[in-house]
Amino acid sequence: MCDMMSEENSNMLLGVRDKPPALNWVLLAIQHVCAMFGATILVPIVVNTTAGQMFYLSL
């Protein structure tokens, strides 16, 4: 037999098959876009700018 938590003892806000309200979906989607922007766009720009400055300062 599988040792699983019963729903009464769980600290989850939503069950596995529950859908969150639409407002939560929108807020979490905006948070995800901001996090991904920072990881995929902002970091390479900052690193490239710093590397470019160090290259030109060494000449």
URBEL-V461096 format. One record per backbone hydrogen bond with DSSP energy under -0.5 kcal/mol. NH is the residue of the N-H (numbers start at 1). CO is the residue of the C=O. E is the energy in kcal/mol with one decimal. If there is no record, write none. Layout:
nh-><NH | NH>
co-><CO | CO>
e-><E | E>
This chain:
nh-><4 | 9 | 10 | 18 | 25 | 26 | 27 | 28 | 29 | 30 | 31 | 32 | 33 | 34 | 35 | 36 | 37 | 38 | 39 | 40 | 41 | 42 | 43 | 45 | 46 | 47 | 48 | 49 | 50 | 51 | 52 | 53 | 54 | 55 | 56 | 57 | 58 | 59 | 59>
co-><2 | 6 | 6 | 15 | 21 | 22 | 23 | 24 | 25 | 26 | 27 | 28 | 29 | 30 | 31 | 32 | 33 | 34 | 35 | 36 | 37 | 37 | 38 | 41 | 42 | 43 | 44 | 45 | 46 | 47 | 48 | 49 | 50 | 51 | 52 | 53 | 54 | 55 | 56>
e-><-1.2 | -0.8 | -0.6 | -0.7 | -1.7 | -2.3 | -2.5 | -2.6 | -2.2 | -2.2 | -2.1 | -2.1 | -2.3 | -2.3 | -2.2 | -2.5 | -2.3 | -2.0 | -1.7 | -2.7 | -2.2 | -2.0 | -1.3 | -1.5 | -2.5 | -2.7 | -2.6 | -2.4 | -2.3 | -2.7 | -2.7 | -2.2 | -2.3 | -2.0 | -2.2 | -2.1 | -1.3 | -0.6 | -0.5>
